[in-house]
Amino acid sequence: MNAVTDPRHFAAPALRFATLPSSTRLPYVATGAGEPLLFVHGSLCDYRYWDGQSAALANQFHCVSLSLGHYWPADPASAQRPFSMAAHVAELAEFILAMALGPVHLVGHSRGACVAFQLAHAHPELVKTLTLADPGGPLQADGKEEVAPPAATVALRAEVARLIDSGAIEAGLELFVDSVSMPGIWRKSPASFRAMATANAATLPKQFRDPLPAYTRAAAAALGCPVLLIEGERSPRMYRDNVAALAGWVKHVDKRTVAGASHGMNVTHAAAFNRLLRAFVAASPPLHR
């Protein structure tokens, strides 16, 4: 049976839990065969965020997407562990090792791109290629202190957290999602995305209490693997600024723009996103395990 006709590539993948050496249990789905393509979601999302990639790319790659700790459907015991960027980087490394996946083609979006960047920097042996889509987090220019978020952003996040903590979940999600994409996008989003964001709403205040680490020239230049940077043409300036800076700092880099897309480009413009990702990963030398 060849890869194109293998029914595993077309059946909905079953949800599983990976038990890590730390006793954390991470939800994940996997489908397809070939070199491992590991997807890391961003804010308010979980393994379901990458359905459009797994369905399209499983005829060529072993597609794996996971939910980071605290994200749906979180194991109750694991959800009691600390929520932080550092914890998510550590559990991602554990996951790759426990599942014997590495080195992987690692793909991250938004906050998940920051997790992926930090993983690639701390554990280069686990990453073959790195794709960062609209990477979230601050930039630290050479010789300067980390730039704090604008006061308006701080105020907006505080209001989002207040709304969610008070039970006004949809109002908080609408405010946040529109701010990181474009005005009105929440109401235009499909029901499946709104349901996923609602299921993960409780992670947002936790995220605001754990600021993302800054991207630096030194850390970016230290990346030895090929890096694909993807931005949405209409994404907020902060993401496009990050892509522009990283494109100048990373040694082996390919920068691409998804025309007409905003922050959620892998969902709204899945075909264009998948073409870029497929071409980039396919162009890398074969893995030798």
MORA-V6085 format. One record per residue. N is the residue number from 1. PSI is psi in radians with two decimals (NA if undefined). OMEGA is omega as a letter, one per 20 degrees, with the letter a starting at -180 (* if undefined). NEAR is the number of other C-alpha atoms within 8 Angstrom. Layout:
[[N;PSI;OMEGA;NEAR] [N;PSI;OMEGA;NEAR]]
This chain:
[[1;2.19;a;4] [2;3.03;a;5] [3;-0.57;a;9] [4;-0.62;a;6] [5;-0.06;r;7] [6;2.05;a;9] [7;-0.31;r;6] [8;-0.45;a;8] [9;-0.26;a;13] [10;-0.19;r;7] [11;2.58;r;6] [12;2.19;a;4] [13;2.54;a;8] [14;2.46;r;6] [15;2.30;r;7] [16;2.90;r;7] [17;2.26;r;8] [18;2.15;r;11] [19;2.07;a;8] [20;2.85;r;12] [21;-0.48;r;7] [22;-0.01;a;4] [23;-0.02;r;7] [24;2.47;r;11] [25;2.03;a;10] [26;2.27;r;14] [27;2.49;r;15] [28;2.82;r;13] [29;2.64;r;12] [30;2.48;r;10] [31;2.75;r;12] [32;3.13;a;13] [33;2.71;a;12] [34;-2.79;r;7] [35;2.52;a;10] [36;2.25;r;14] [37;1.91;a;12] [38;2.17;a;11] [39;2.35;a;13] [40;2.06;a;17] [41;2.91;r;18] [42;-2.70;a;12] [43;2.45;r;9] [44;0.10;a;13] [45;-3.11;r;13] [46;-2.85;a;14] [47;-0.42;a;15] [48;-0.32;a;8] [49;-0.43;a;10] [50;0.31;a;12] [51;-0.68;a;8] [52;-0.38;r;10] [53;-0.79;a;10] [54;-0.74;a;11] [55;-0.61;a;9] [56;-0.46;a;8] [57;-0.10;a;12] [58;-0.24;r;13] [59;-0.08;a;10] [60;-0.45;a;10] [61;2.78;r;12] [62;1.73;a;13] [63;2.17;a;15] [64;2.24;r;13] [65;2.47;a;13] [66;2.86;r;13] [67;2.17;r;16] [68;2.85;a;13] [69;2.36;a;12] [70;-0.26;a;11] [71;2.70;a;12] [72;2.46;i;8] [73;1.59;a;7] [74;2.37;r;12] [75;2.27;a;10] [76;-0.75;a;6] [77;-0.75;a;7] [78;-0.54;a;12] [79;-0.21;r;10] [80;-0.17;r;6] [81;2.86;a;6] [82;2.49;r;6] [83;2.03;r;10] [84;2.80;r;8] [85;-0.79;a;9] [86;-0.72;r;6] [87;-0.68;a;9] [88;-0.63;r;12] [89;-0.77;a;12] [90;-0.76;a;9] [91;-0.50;r;12] [92;-0.75;r;10] [93;-0.76;r;11] [94;-0.74;a;10] [95;-0.82;a;10] [96;-0.74;a;12] [97;-0.79;a;9] [98;-0.58;a;10] [99;0.02;a;7] [100;0.79;a;6] [101;-0.51;a;9] [102;2.76;i;11] [103;2.55;a;9] [104;2.80;r;14] [105;1.86;a;14] [106;2.27;a;14] [107;2.17;r;14] [108;2.58;r;18] [109;2.33;r;15] [110;-2.11;r;14] [111;-0.61;r;14] [112;-0.48;r;14] [113;-0.61;r;19] [114;-0.73;r;14] [115;-0.81;a;13] [116;-0.73;r;15] [117;-0.83;a;10] [118;-0.64;r;9] [119;-0.79;a;13] [120;-0.58;r;12] [121;-0.73;a;11] [122;-0.52;a;6] [123;1.18;a;9] [124;-0.43;a;12] [125;-0.25;a;7] [126;-0.11;a;11] [127;2.16;r;14] [128;-0.82;r;13] [129;2.74;a;13] [130;2.18;r;15] [131;2.16;a;14] [132;1.99;r;16] [133;2.08;a;12] [134;1.07;a;17] [135;2.27;r;15] [136;2.76;r;14] [137;2.85;a;11] [138;2.81;r;13] [139;2.52;r;10] [140;1.88;a;12] [141;2.76;a;9] [142;2.25;r;6] [143;0.14;a;4] [144;2.75;r;6] [145;2.75;r;6] [146;2.38;a;9] [147;2.18;r;7] [148;2.65;r;5] [149;2.60;r;7] [150;2.66;a;6] [151;-0.62;r;6] [152;-0.64;r;6] [153;-0.75;r;8] [154;-0.77;a;9] [155;-0.71;r;8] [156;-0.77;r;10] [157;-0.68;r;10] [158;-0.69;r;8] [159;-0.70;r;9] [160;-0.83;r;13] [161;-0.72;r;12] [162;-0.78;a;9] [163;-0.81;a;12] [164;-0.78;a;16] [165;-0.47;a;10] [166;-0.03;r;7] [167;-0.09;r;6] [168;1.11;a;9] [169;-0.84;a;12] [170;-0.69;r;8] [171;-0.71;r;9] [172;-0.73;a;14] [173;-0.72;r;14] [174;-0.76;r;10] [175;-0.78;a;10] [176;-0.87;a;11] [177;-0.74;r;11] [178;-0.58;a;12] [179;-0.51;a;8] [180;0.01;r;9] [181;-1.56;r;12] [182;2.66;a;11] [183;2.35;r;7] [184;-0.08;a;7] [185;-0.54;r;10] [186;-0.84;a;11] [187;-0.41;r;6] [188;-0.19;a;6] [189;2.59;r;8] [190;2.71;a;6] [191;-0.60;a;6] [192;-0.70;r;6] [193;-0.74;a;9] [194;-0.65;r;10] [195;-0.73;r;8] [196;-0.80;r;12] [197;-0.69;r;11] [198;-0.69;r;11] [199;-0.44;a;9] [200;0.19;a;13] [201;-0.63;a;11] [202;-0.31;r;9] [203;-0.33;a;11] [204;-0.85;r;11] [205;-0.63;r;11] [206;-0.72;a;9] [207;-0.71;a;10] [208;-0.46;r;9] [209;-0.05;a;6] [210;1.41;a;8] [211;2.51;r;6] [212;2.54;r;10] [213;2.68;a;6] [214;2.60;r;9] [215;2.33;r;10] [216;2.73;r;10] [217;-0.72;a;12] [218;-0.78;a;7] [219;-0.72;a;9] [220;-0.73;a;13] [221;-0.41;a;10] [222;-0.22;r;8] [223;2.15;a;11] [224;-0.25;a;8] [225;2.78;r;10] [226;2.46;a;11] [227;2.28;r;12] [228;2.16;r;13] [229;2.18;a;14] [230;2.23;r;13] [231;2.69;r;15] [232;2.39;a;16] [233;-0.57;a;10] [234;0.27;r;9] [235;2.66;r;15] [236;2.63;a;11] [237;-0.64;a;6] [238;-0.63;r;7] [239;-0.73;a;12] [240;-0.57;r;12] [241;-0.71;r;8] [242;-0.76;r;14] [243;-0.76;a;14] [244;-0.77;a;8] [245;-0.83;a;8] [246;-0.59;r;10] [247;-0.51;r;11] [248;-0.26;a;6] [249;-0.59;a;10] [250;2.46;a;13] [251;-0.93;a;9] [252;1.54;a;8] [253;2.56;r;10] [254;2.12;a;9] [255;2.27;a;9] [256;2.65;r;9] [257;2.32;r;8] [258;1.93;a;13] [259;2.34;r;7] [260;-0.04;a;7] [261;2.69;r;13] [262;-2.63;a;13] [263;-0.65;a;12] [264;0.79;a;9] [265;-0.50;a;12] [266;-0.28;r;12] [267;-0.89;a;9] [268;-0.51;a;7] [269;0.93;a;10] [270;-0.71;a;11] [271;-0.78;r;7] [272;-0.75;r;8] [273;-0.80;a;11] [274;-0.63;r;12] [275;-0.76;r;8] [276;-0.79;a;9] [277;-0.77;a;9] [278;-0.80;a;9] [279;-0.72;a;8] [280;-0.86;a;9] [281;-0.70;a;9] [282;-0.47;a;7] [283;-0.22;a;6] [284;2.65;r;7] [285;2.61;a;5] [286;2.59;r;4] [287;2.52;r;5] [288;1.83;a;3] [289;NA;*;2]]
